[in-house]
Amino acid sequence: MPFTRTPDLRVVRGEEGSECFSGEENGSQPRGRAGYADSIASKFKIGCGKIRSAVVTVSRHLRERDWGVFRRVRFSTGRPATPASLGKSLLGVAALVVGLVASYLCAFHLRFDGLNQGEVLRWFWTTLPYVVAIKLLVFVAFGIHRSWTRFLSFYDLLVLVEASTAALAAVVIFDRFFLPPRMVPRGILLIDWGNTVLILGGVRAIVRAIRDRTWQNFFSNDPPVFIVGADEAGEDLLRAINRHSSCRYRVVGFIDRQAGRVGTRIGGVPVIGTVEQACELAQKLGVKDVFLAGGSLSGREIRRLMEEARETGIHVQVLPSYEQLLSGRVSVQPRPIAITDLLRRDPVALEWENLRHWLEDRVLMVTGSAGSIGSEIARQLVRFHPRCLVLVDRSETGQFFLERELKHLASTSGSVHRTELAVLLADVLDCRRMDNLFARYRPDVVFHAAAYKHVPLLEAHPGEAVKNIILATRNVADLAHQHGAESFVMISTDKAVNPTSVMGACKRVAEMYVQSMREVSPCRFVTVRFGNVLDSAGSVVQIFRQQIAEGGPVTITDPRMERFFMTIPEAAGLVIQAGIIGESGQIMVLDMGEPVRIVDLAVDMIRLSGLEVGRDIEIEVVGLRPGEKLFEELQAADEKTIPTRHDKIRVAVSPRVNREAILRAIDRLSRLLEADDRQVIAELQRIVPNYCPQGQPEIPAVRRAA
């Protein structure tokens, strides 16, 4: 029976029992095999010329990226080819050729149950060259030949699917216009499309698995560990541990706070239990190390886990967060838990665009720039590329090191605007010196952070507290008004609420004066009130650290004492944010979260040092110091707070301040500076009626900002 072509290329049985192809081609009479082969050869020669022009046209469209299907086509980087890069490209092309041939061969095997028929085999060899050539051109255009690295993801699989689909379309078009009708059956092409995705995707997955060392978990003798956090952060840490040969750990399970995730898998590693079961499971599986993925647990949960881990001899360590990994400030090696991990404050989200419009290319001034808050405000302001940053403090050493640090930050900020740094030695109480600085630099925004802060010390020097807090604030606020500043932001404290100390009372008077400025000045005067910052100069954390280093005892004033804490960067960022939100005369109160018992802080720090309370270090109660309170408050009884557009900043609505009255009161205080301390305290009580220096006031108040 003669060899013929049909539109559907069905296989029929010949007279002698052999399989062959029969049918008619566009109604034409059957032709012999030799004539048909000559026809194919003739058309193939004609098609070669046409495909050259087609490739040129397609290439132009690819480079212009004006075809939707080719939106993600990747071309060479334009860099000069090196022998190494050329060799890798050629090796990738060779691997593609092998994969494409194997895919097409498998398609014929699946369609015809093998290549044992002579006609099928000849048909395969006739169509193989141009099918593989067309697919290879498309795949090279998509950059598939370069995608054999370990950094493959789901998006690379999508590119592979796109390239296979584009190659299928190209082969169909070529078969339609340059070959006899339906030279390649559609079934073969569809099977080949699936084979291509499976074979190339599978080979690349195997390459990644080998390079990621995931298979070594089955044979490794490395110490077993748990990862706490069955989420994106936990998966990233698992990948990092598997990829880095320097990390000699074997992850045997995930621990998560949500019981619903137990039984699932991440990267082949099972989620085996909840946080409450972590230590029990660790003992059963011989795990001695537990890694915390950044942000997985709250501070309270970390403290509870640490307590259980200490009793069972398990080490709890922290792996880097996303922010640290992206900034390149840390390696993948674990570290011991720090005191900030126990606090576990949520990251602060700032209105970067609004702040940039407010601060970029402006003249900014920070007083008290050598202090913990002032220096951090200065660091964060550099990121907004001000035209000039004026830093004022009387601490020579602090200013010296701050200038060195900020020069480096400014040089690496990558901005086209070069920030001028003016690091100045000046006392905010020196009116003439400060007036000259304001006249010279003409600041647009002033952040006033200069003030004494140590409560017991100021109890013994109330006159100095009045000068450094009240009079200094009046000087800087008046100069901001006189020299046309746009905004003035004063740093206050929760000790100004129902004060029991000289420092708190002075801060409250300073708040009242700044509030009164809205009556006489177009400048926007804003006060920001918040609690303690963790690990600032002279803070309780530093005192505890020194006492632990000396072998104890660690001293606390009262087991019931509580304080609000936030980190220094968080406080500085929210101060800047509050500065743009607040209206003139408003007091902005930062959300400090839950209060922390000082005795719990002491116990945590002792344990973080690898010591035991009562065995290695004693905790000694020494009683309240002068001016101290058991509990701090962020809102007084005669105040209420209302929310702002930022969830961590609220406005304290307080009675209106009479400017004339506060001016007369400050004048009286200024005349008592050299008088007896009791007269200064009595005048402060007169100005601030709820100031009670005898002890903690019995005035009910809200203890949180929100």
N, C-alpha and C positions, 0 to 999 in steps of 0.2 A: 504494500500500500504506500503510495507516495507521501512524502513529508509536506504538510500544508500548515497554514497559519489560521487561527480563528481569533475572533475578538476576545473570547473568554479563555483561550488557551487551555481547554479542557483536555485531559489525557484519555485516549480511547484505545481499544484493543485492536491490533492489526490482524490480518488474516492468518499470520503464522504464529500468533500468540505473543508477539513482542509489542511493547507499549510504544506508541508514537503520538504525535499531535495532529489533529485534523481540524478541518473547518475551512471557512472562506475569509478572505481579506477584502473588505469593502465590496463584496460581490464579485471579485475577480476569479478567474479560473485558477485552479491549483497549479502550482509551479514545482519544478524539480528542485532537489536540494542544491545542486550546483548553481542554478540560476538564482535561487534565493540568496545563497552566500555571496554571489557577485553583487546582487542588489544591496545587500548589507554593507559590503566593502565600499561600494560607490557612495552610498549615503553617508557612511562614516567619514569618508574623506571630505565630503561637502560640509558635514557637521563640524569637523575639526576647525575649519576656517571660521564658521559662524560662531563657534563657542569661544574662539579667541576674542572676537569683538564683544561677545556677551560678557566674558570675564572682565574685560576692561570697563564696560559700562557698570557692571555690578560693583567692581572695586571702587569706582567713583562714587556710587551711591553709598557704599559702605563708609568711605572716608567722610562724606558729607553727613552721614547718619540721618538720612531723610526717609528711610524705610522703617516703619514701626517694628517689624520683626527683628531688625538688626540694631535696635537701640543699645543693646549691651555688648556689641562687638568690640573686642579689644585689639588694638594694634600695638606695634612695637613702640617703645618709649622714645625713640628718636636718638638714643645715646649710641655712640660708636660701638659696634659689635666687637667683643673680645673673643679670643680663641675659646675661652671657657664657656661664655654665653652661647657662642655659635655651636659648640659641641653639644651643649644641653638641648638647644633647639633641634638639632639634627637627630639627637637621640629621642626626643619627644615625638618628632615626625615619624621616625622608624617605628616607635611603639604604637603610634596611631595607625600606621599602615597594617601592622600585624593584627591589631584589634579590629579594624574595619574588615579585613579579609576574613577573620574568624567569625565575625558577626554575619557576614553575607553567606559564608559557608554553612553556618548553623541554620540560617533561614531556609536554604535549599534542603537541608537534611530534615528539618521539621515539616516542610511543605510536601516533600516527595518521599519521605521515609528513607533517606539515604541518596547516594549518587551512583547507585549500581546500574542505572539505565544509561546507555550510551548517549542518547539524545539529551537527557537532562544534564549530563556531565559537559557535553559540548555547549549546551545553552549557558551553563554556569560560566565556562571559560570565555564565552563570547561577550557576556555582559559584565563580567567582573572588572576589567580594566577601567572602563569609563565610570562605573558606579563608584568604585573606590576612589578614582581620581577626583570626581565631583565632590564627594563627601570630604575628601582630604582638603580640598581647597576651602570649603566652607568651615571646616573645623579649625584650620590654620587661621582663617580670618577671625574666628571667635577666640583665638588664643588658647585653644584646648591643649595644644602641644606643649604649652608652658605650665600647665596646671597639674603638676605631679608632686607638689610639695606637701609638707605635713600640715599646712594651714588651710585645709579644705573644710568647707562648711556646707550647710544646706543650700546656700546661695550658689555655690559652685555646681551643685547638682542641677539647679534651675538653669544655669548657663548651658550645662551639658544637654538638658532636654531641649532648650531653645536651638542649640546647634544641630542636634539630631533632627528636629522638626524642619529647620531651614534646609538641611541637606536632603531630607525626604522631598521637600517641595522642589528643590533644584533638580533632583534626579527625575521626578515626574515631568517637569517642564522639558528637560532635555529629551526624555523618552517620547514626549508628545510631539515635539517639533522637529527633531533631528534623526529619529529612528523610525523604522516601520511601526505601524500602529500597535501600541501596547506590546512592545518588545519584551518588557519586564512586567510580569503580572503584579497587580496591586497587592495581592496577598503576600508575595515575597517581600515587597517594600515595607509593608506594615510590620511583618515579623522581624525584618532587618532593623527597623526603627527601635523596636523593643529590645532586640538583642544588643544593639549598640549602647543603649542607655545602661543595660544590665552589665555588660562586659566592661565597658570603660569605667562606669561608676563603681563596680565591684573591685576592679583592679586598683583604682585610686583609694578606695576605702581600705583595702589590704595594706597598701603603702603607708597610709596614715596610721593604721593600727600598729604596724611594725615600728614606725618611728616614734609613736607616742608611748611605746613600751607597755600598752595596756595588757598585753598577753603575759607580761612578766609577773602580774599579780598572782597567777596560778602557781608560779615556781619560786617566788621571791622569799627570802628569809628575813627581809627587812622588818623592823618593828611594826606591829599592827596599830592603827590609829582609827579614831572616829572623827568625823567632821560634823559639827553642830550647825545645821542650816541646810535643809534640803530645798534649796532655791537656786537662783542664778549665781549668787555669790559662792554658794557651796560647789556648784558644778565648775565654776572657774578655778576654784582652789584645787579641786580634784584634778583638773587638766594640768594645772601648774605643777602639782606634785608629781604626776606621771611623767611629764615632759622633762623635768629637770633632774638629771642624774645625781646632782649634789644633794637632793632631798631623799634621804634614805628612809622612806616611810612607805607603808602599804596600807591603803585605805580599805578597811573591811566593812564599813557600814556608815550610814548617815543617821544622825539624830535630829529630830525636828520637834518644834513646839506643838505642831498640829498632828493629832492622832490620825486624821484622815489620810495622811501621806504615808503612813506605815504600810509596808508591803509593796510599795512602788520601787522603781529603780532609777538611778541617775548615773549615766555612763557605765552601766553594768553593775553598779554597786547598790545593794539594797538599802532601803530606809528601814531600819530594824527596830526603832523605838522612839519614845518621846523623851524630853529632857528629864522628866522625873525618873525614867528608867535607865538613864545613861550610865551611872556608876554600877548598877547591878549588872547590866549587860557587859560593861567593860571587864568586870571581874570574871564573868563566865567565859569571855572570849580571850582573856589574857591581854587586854588592851591597857597600856600604861599611860598613853597620851591622848588627850582630847583637844582637837583644834576647833576654835571658834571662828567661823566665817564672819567678816566684818558686818556689824549691824544685825546679827541674827537674834540676839537676846537683849532684853532690857537689863538695866543695872541690877534690879532686884533679882531677876532670874540668874544672873551671873553670880551674885553673892551666894544664892542658895546652892548653885552647882559647885562653887568653890568649897563651901562648907562640907558638902557630901564627898567631894573629891579628896579633900584633906583627910577625912576620916578613913578613906579606903586606899590612900596612897597613890592616887591618880593625879597626873600633872595636867593642868588646864592651861593652854596657850592660845594666843591670838594670832590669826593670820591677817594679812593686810586687807584693808577695805578697797573698794573700787577707786576712790579718790587718791589713795596713796599709791596704788599700782599705776594709775594713769599718769600721776605726776612724776613717777620715777623716784620717789623719795625713799622707798623701801624695797627690800628684796623679798623673795617668796619664803625665806626662812622664818619660822615661827618665833615669837617673842613672848616673854612672860606677861601676864596681865598687869596693866598699869592702872593707876587710880582713876584715870579718865574712863577706862572701860567699865568700872563700877558705876560711874555717874551716868554714862551712856545717854548723852543728850542727843536728840534728833538733829541732823544737819540743818543749818539755817538757809532758807531760800530767800535771797535778796532780789529786789527789782533792779536787775543790772542795767537795763536800758534807761530806766528813769534816773537812776543814780549817775549813770554816765552823762546824761544830758545836764544834770545838775552840777557835776563836779569837773567834767572834762574842760581843759583849757581855762580853768579858773585859778585864782590865788586863794589858797587854803592855809589857815593858821591853826596849829595845835599847841595849846599851853600844857605844861606838865608832860612834855613829850618823852622824858626819860623814864617815866613811870610805867607800870605794867600795862594799864589801859591806854595811856597816851601813846606809847610806842607802838602798840598793836594797831591803834587807829591810824597812825602814820603809815605803817606797813600796808594796810588795806587801802588807804587813799592813793598810794603810788599806783595801784592797779587801774585807777580811773584817769590816769595821765593828766594831772593838773598842770597848769602852766608853771606855777611856783608853789612849793610846799614850805611854809615857814614854821619851824619847830622851835619852841621857846621853853627853856628850862634853866634852872640855876645849877644843875648837877653837871659838872665838867666831865667826869668819867662816863656818865650815862650818855651824854650828848656825843662824846667822842666815838663810842662804839656804835651808837645808832646811826651816825653819819656814814660810817664805813659800810654798815649793812644796807642802808637805803640806797647808797650809790650803786652798789651791786644790783639791787632789785630794779632800780631805774634803768640801768644799762642793759638788763636782760628782759625788759618788759615788751620789747618788740614794737613799740609805738613810734609813729612818725613824729609825734609831739615829744620833744625832749623836756623833761621836768627839771626845773631849776630847784635845787635843794638849798634852803637857807637855814642852817643849823646854828641857833643863836644862844648865847649865854645871857640870860636876863632874869630878873626877879619881877614877878607880876605885881608886886607891891611897890615897885619903883615906877611911879606914875610918869615921870619925865622920860625915862628910858622906853617904857612901853608906848608912850605917845609918839616918840620918834620912830619906833618900829612900825606902828600903824600908819604913820604918815609916809613912810618909805615904801612899804609893800602894798598898802591898800587892800587888805584881804577881803574877799567876797564872802567867805564862810569861815566862822571861828568855832573851833571845838575846844571848850574850856574844861580841861581835865586836871588842872593843877590844884592840889589840895592835900592837907594832912589827912591821915586816915586811921592812925593807931589810937583806939579809944582810950585805953588806960593811961597812955602818955599824955593825951590832951586833957584828961581830967585834972592832971597836976599843973597844966598850963593853959587855963581858959582864955587868957588874954591873947596868947599866940594863936590859939584856935580861931578866935574872932578875926584877927588880922589876916591869917592865911586863907580862911574860908570865906568869911563874909566880905571883908573889905577888898580882898583880891578879886572876888567875883564882881563887886560893884565897879572896881576900876576897869576891868576888862569889858564888862557890859557897856559901861559909859563910853569907852573908846570905840567899841564896835558901832555904837549909835553915831558918835561924832564923826567918824571917818567913813560913814556910808556903807557899812557891811550889809550884805543882803540877809544873812542868817547867822544866828548865834545859838550854839547847842551846849548846854551845861550838863556835866555829869553829876548826878546826885546819888543817894544811897537809901536803902530801906531803913537805915537807922534814923532817917528824918521823920519817920512815921511814929507817932507817940514816943518821942525820944526820951531816953533815960540817961543820955550822955551829953557832954558838952559838944562833942563832935556832931552828934545827931541834931542837936538843937541849932547849931551853927549852919548846918546844911539846910535845915528847914527855913531859916531866915534868908539864906541865899536863894532858895527856891522862891520865896515870897517876893524878893527884890526882882528877880528875873521875870516873874509873872507880871509885876507892876510896870515893866518897861513897855508893854504893849500899849499903854495909855499915851506914851510920849514919842514913840519911835516907829518909823515904817519898817525897821529891821524886824525880822521874824525871830522872836526869842522863844526857844524850846528847851524844856528840861527833861532829861531822861533819868529815870529812877530804877535801880536794880540792886540785887543783893551781892553776896560775896562771889569773887571769881577764884577759880581753882588754881592753886600754885602760883599766886601772885607774890611779889616780894614781901616777905614778912608774914605770909599767911599761915594758917594753922597747919597746912600740909607741909610747908617747909620746916615749921617748928617740930612737928611729929617726926619728920625724916631725920632731923638732927638728933633728936632724943633717941631714936631707934639706933642710929649709928653709934651713939655713945653708950649703948647698952641699957638705956632706960633710967628711970621710969618715964613712961609717956604720961603727961599730965593733962587732965581735963578739968574744967571748972565745975560741971554738974552733969550727971548721967542723963538728965532730961533735956539738956540744951540741944536745940535744933537750929540749923542755918540753911538758907537757900544758897545753892551753888550753880554756877555755869562756867564754862571754859572761857578763857580770855579771848580767843578769836571769835567765839559766838557773841560775847558781850560787845566787843568792838564793832562787829558787823551790824548788830541790831541798833547800836547807838547811831551809826551812820544812816541806817534805814529809817529810824525814828526821826532823824533830822529832816528828812524830806517829807515825811507824813504829817508831822505835827504842825499845828497852827500857832500863831504867836500867843504866848501866855499859857500854853498847855503844858501839863506834866504827863509825859509818856512813861508808862509802867511796863517793864519787860516781863514776860511770862517766865518765871523761874522754875516752874515744875513743882515737884514735891520736895518738902524740906528733908534734910538729911540729919540724922542724929550724929553729933560729934563723936560720941563713944563708938558708934558703928564705924565711922570713918577711921578712928584710931585702931580698932580691931582689924579692919581690912588692910590697913597699911602694914601692921605688924605681920600679918599672914602673908602678904605679898612679898615681904622681905625674907620669907622662909622660916619665920620664928613662930613660937607658940605663946599666946597670952597666958600669963601666970607661971609658965615654966621658964621661958627665956626672957620675957619682957613683962614688967608689971605696969598696970594702969593705975594711976594715982589721982584721986579727986582732991582738988585744991580749993574749991569754992569760987564763987563769982568774983571777978575783978571789978574795980570801980567803973561804973558806967555801963556794965554789960547787962544784957537781957537774956532770959531763957529762950524766948521765941522772938524772931524778927517778923515784921509785918510789912506788907507792900501797900496797904490801903488803910487810911485812918477811919475812925468812926464817922466823921463828918464828910467823908468822901465816898463817891461811887465811881465805878469804872465802866466805860463803854468800849465796845470793840472798834477796831480800825480795819482797814483793808488787809492788814497783815495779821495772821493768826497768833503771832507771838508778841504783839504790841497792843496795849490798850491805853485809853486816856483816863487819867484820874480827874474827875470833875470835883473841884473843891470850891469853897466860898471865894468870892471875888476879893482881891487884895486892895486895900486903900493905899495908894502910892504915897500920899502925904504922910500917913501914919507910919509906914515902913521907913521913909526917909528920916523922920524925926527919931525913930527908935534906933536906927543905925548910927545917927549922930550922937545919941546918948551913949551907945556902946563904945564908940570911938574915943569918947572922953574918959572912959573907965578902964582903958587898957592897962594903965599902970597902977590902978587901984587894987584894993583887996579882991582876991578871987571870988569871995562870997558876993560881992557887989556885982561882978560880971555875971555870975550864975543867976542872981536875983533878977537882973535886967533881961537875961535870956528867958527866964520864966514868964516875965511880964509880956514879952513879945510873942512867945509860943506858950499859950496857956496849958497845953497838954504835956509840956516838958516836966517830967517828974524825976529829979536827980536822986531821990531817996531809994529807988528800986524800981522794979518792974511795975508799970502802971496797971491799974485795974480797969482800963478802958477797953471795952470789947472792940475788936477790929477783925476785918477779913484778912486771913493770913496768906492768901494767894492773889495773884494778879488776875486770874481767870477762874 
